Amino acid sequence: MSYRDNTKVIHIGDKKIGGGNPVLIQSMTNTKTEDVQATVAQILELERAGCEIIRCTVPTMEAARALAEIKKQIHIPLVADIHFDYKMAIAAMEYGADKIRINPGNIGSIDRVKAVVDVAKERNIPIRVGVNSGSLEKQLVEKYNGVTAQGIVESALDKVHIIEDLGYDNLVISIKSSDVLMCVKAHELLANKTVYPLHVGITESGTVSSGNIKSAIGLGLILNQGIGDTIRVSLTGNPVEEIKSAKLILRTLGLRKGGIEVVSCPTCGRTQIDLIGLATKVEKLVEDYPLDIKVAVMGCVVNGPGEAKEADLGIAGGIGEGLLIKKGEIIRKVPEAELLHALQEELENWS
């Protein structure tokens, strides 16, 4: 069963999520939102990488005001991330946020939550209800004898019910934990209990290296069960890396087509060239081509052609020269120094 086919359709700016629409990729800026120039520059870079929804933190009124100027210069929906201050949520919507992310539990009294919901309702702006395992309420920690998937889900649904009771259901739910398997379990439980679209991510997953592994496992297990309508790969690093990883996760799961997939052999004693350097250059080269093909980078001319059979294009390196392979057939020998250029020529002329 694919839960995402049956979630409620929610409009975020000009994008649609839920109801079987494609899983969209999100990221978050790490600039000061008040610095319009730096924030816009980062968002434009993320757009080029494939980001489809962007979130900015709004900790000050100056940041809320900056949203209006930022929105004029970008091309993807803008989500305002709110912590604690309900006035920032209202200001963010007034200055053009396409969606807001709040935790009703830390916004304050029900009157403050209602003030936020009233503005969202008036402008038909979706609210993402976010709950994090790190801020789980004390009574739920006690009820479940610690931080558990069940507690996270109960907390999230409690917050959703608060907003539903105020007469609003233009909602997205996000539950996050840095414990990968707890996060997976929580999404499995929640998907059975709600019709709202789910934003999925493994929070505080770590650096580009460890964070990618945690996110690939966590997001892979969740998405492959038909759960999740938007995703973010949270990494401690350049957010462009989040987009690259998210695209690869979606492609690997068959949830997204397009973009060149690079496969390369793991190197061995037969490798006669700088395969690691070559594969890295190929990965960089193919970013600019919107082709839905597989490219193989192989380290020896002995097994390379055979191992590259499943790829559309391949290169295999030997001492001083290499092979260019197309659909499993060797099409020509080229000097080692020209392998990358030969591959580029094939990509340019690919049809």
N, C-alpha and C positions, 0 to 999 in steps of 0.2 A: 504493500500500500504506500502511495506517495502522499504524505500529509500536505506537502506544499501545493498539490493540485487543488486542495479543498480549503486553503486558508482564505480569509477575507482579503479582497483586493483593496490596497491602500495606495493613494496617490501622494508621492513626495516630489513636489515641483512637477516637472514634466515626465517623471519616471513612475512606473507602476510596479508594485511588488505584491506577492501573494497570488492566489488563484491560479497557480501553474505558470506564472510569468517567470522569465529567466532569473536565476539567483544573481543578485547584483553585488558588486565589490565596493566596499567602503574603506575609507581610511580616516585618519584624524591628523590635523596639522599639529606640528610641535613648535610653531612660531608663537610669538605674542600676538594674539588676535588684534590687539590695539595697533600693531604695526601693519597697516594695510598693505604696504608695498611688499614686505617679506612674506606675508600670508598669501597674497595673490600669486606671487612668484612660485611659492611651493605648491599651491593648488593647481596652477597651470602645468607644472612639471608632473604632478600626479595624474592629471587628465591625460597627458601625453602617454603616460605609462599604462593607462586603462582604468583609472579610478572612475566610478560612476556616481558615487554619493560621497560628500566630504563633511566631516564634523569639525567644528571649531569650539574651543572652550570659551565660555562667556562669564568670566569671574568679576567683571567690572562694568559699570555703565558705559565707559569709554569703549570697551570691547563690543558691547551691544550696538552702539552707534556705528562702529566700524563695519558691522555686517552689511549695512546698506551700501557702502562703497565697495566692499569686497564682492557683493553679489553682482554689481554692474560689470565686473571685469572677468567673471568666471562663467562656465557653461554647464555646470552640473549642480544638482540640488545641494543646498547648504543646511546642515543640521547644527543647532545650537546645543552645546553640552552645558547643563546647568547643575550646580551643586549648591544646595542649602538656600539660596536667596530667591524667593519666588518673584521678586521684582525684576530680576535679571531674565527670568523666563518670559515675563510679560513684555519687557523691553525688547528682547530678542525677536519676538513675534512681530512687534510693531515696526522693527527695523528690517523685516523681510525674511526671517528664517523660514525655510520650507518645512521644517519639522523641529521639534524640541525633544531633548532627552532629559528626563527628570526621574528622580526616585521620590515618589510622593511621601515616603516615610521620613525624608530629611528636609522636606520643604517647610514643614511646620504644621500649624493648625489646619483643620478642615476648611476654614474660611480662606486660608491662603491657597490651598489646593484648588478650591472653587474659583478663586479669582483667576488663577492660571487657566483652568478648564474653560471658564467663560470666554476668555479671549481666544483660546484655541477653537472653540465652538463657533464663535462669531466669524472667524477667518477660515474655518475648516482646515486647520493645521493639525497634522497628525502628532500624537504624543508617543514617544518611545518610553515605555516604562522599564527602567533598568534596575536590576537587583544584582548585587555582587556578594559572593560568599563571604567576603571579608567584612561586610557590614550587616550581617544577618542579625535580626533582633534577638535580644537576650532570651526572651521567652521561648523562641523557636529553637534556639541552641539547647535550652534546658529540656524542652519537650522531646527533642529527638536525640538527646545525649551527645551533643556536639554539632558541628556544622555538617549537614548531610544534604543529599540531593532532594530528599523529601521536604526538608526545611526551606531550601532555596525556592522550590516550586510553590510551597504554601505562601511564602513571603510575596512572591511575584503576583500570585493570583489575588492575594489580599489587596495589593496596590491597584490591580486592575479593577477589582470590585468597587474600590473607593471612587474611581473615575466613572465607571459604569453607573453607579448610584447617583452621580451628578449629571447623568443623562448624556454621556459621550462615549462613543465606541470607535472613534477613528484612531485606533491604537496599534502599536507594534510592541512586542515583548522581547526583552533581552535579559538572559540570566547567564552570569559568567562566574567561572571559578578558575583558579590557577591549577587545581587538581583535575587533570584531564579526564580520568575515568568518572569522577564525581560529576563533572560537567556533562559528559555523555549521558550518564544515567538521568540527570535532571532534565535534559532535553527529551529523552524518551518518555519520561513521566508527563512532562508539560504538553507534548504534542497530542497526547490523548485527552487533554483536559481543556483545550482552548481552540478557537478558530482563528485567532489573530496571527498574523505573520510573525515569524521569529527571526530576530537578528542573532547570528551565531558567532561566537569567538571564544578563544581561550585567553583569559585575561592574564596580564603579567607573565606572559609565557617565556620571556627572556630575550637574550641577544639573537642576532640573525641566525646563528648556528643552532642553539638549543631551542629557540622559539619556533623555528621552522619545523623541527621534528615534532615538538609538542602539538603545534597547530595542525600539521598534516595528519597526525594520528587522530586528534580530537575532532577536527572538522571532517576528516574523511569518514570516521565512524558515524558521525551525526548525519552528514549530508547523504551518505550512501543508504540511509534508512528512509530517505524521502523527507527529511526534516531540514528546515532552514530556508529562508527566503532572501536574506542578505547575509554577507559574511565580512568579517574583518580579521586579518591575520595581525595580531598585536606583537610588534617587535620593538626591542630597544635598539633603534638605529634609524637610518633614513627611511621615511615612510614609503618611498618608492619601492623598497625591497618588499614591503607588505603587499603591494599590488602584483609584483612579479610572482610572489609565492601563491597568492590567491588565485591568479589566473592558471597557474600550473596545477593547483589542487583541483580546480573545477574541470580543467581539461582531462586530467588523469581519471576523474570519476565519470567522464562522458557527459558532464553538465554544460560544457561549453566547447564550441568548435572554433577554429581559426587560430592563427598564430603558429609559428613553426616549432615543432618539437625536436629538440636536439638529443640524440642518444650518442653515448661515447663509451668505448671500452675502458675497463678499470686500470689499464696499463699492466704490463708484466715484463719479464726479462727479455721478451722478443721485441719490445718497443724500441724503435730506432730513432724516434723524433721526440721533440718536446710536445708530447700529446696534451699534457695539462694546459700548457700555454696556448696551443692551437684550439683546443675545445673551448677555452674561455673566450678566445677571439671570435670563434664561430657563434657562440651564444650571443655575444655583443652584436655581431654583424646581422644576425637574423631578426633582431628586435624591430628593424625598420621595414620588414616585409610582411604584409597582411595575408600570407599564404597559409593554407591548411595542409601542410605537408610534414613529413618526417625527414630529418637530415642526420646522417650517421657520421661520426668522426672516429676513425679506427687507427690503431697505432702500428699495425704491421701489414705488409702487402701479402703475407701468407694467408692468414685467416680473415683479414679485413673484408675482402670482397664477399665472402660467404656470410659473414656476420652482418654485413650491411644490406643483405638481400631484402629485408622487410622495409627498408627505408626507400623513400622516393629518390633521394640524392645521397651520395656518400663520398667521403675522401678517406684514403688510407695512405699512411706515410711510410716510406722506407729510407734507406741511406741515400740522401741526395736527391731522391725523386719520390713521387707518390702517384696514386691512381685516383682518377675521377670516375665515380660509379653512378649509374643512373638506372633505376628500376632493377638493380641486381646485376647489371651488365657493366663491364669495364668499358668506358668510352674513350679514354685516352690516358697516356702517361704525361705527367707534367713535372718540371723541376720542383723540388720540395719548397723552395722559396715562393713559388707561384700557386701553391695549393689553394690558399685562401682566396686569391684573386680569381682562380678558375671556378671556385664554388660561387663566388659573387656573380660572375658572368652567367652562370646557369640560373641563379635566382632571378637575375634581371630579365632573362628571356623565358622564364617559366610560364607555361600556359596550360 
